[in-house]
Amino acid sequence: MVDMNDCGDVRVLKVLVLTFLYLTLMFAVVMVAGLTNL
């Protein structure tokens, strides 16, 4: 079972991970677009 005190930390961690993945995806798209334009 998960303690109620850990719910907040887990939620913040998930947000940070999703944000990191989103930024990485956007960076990859920009790099691919840049290489394609060359």
Secondary structure as UniProt FT lines:
FT   HELIX           4..37
//
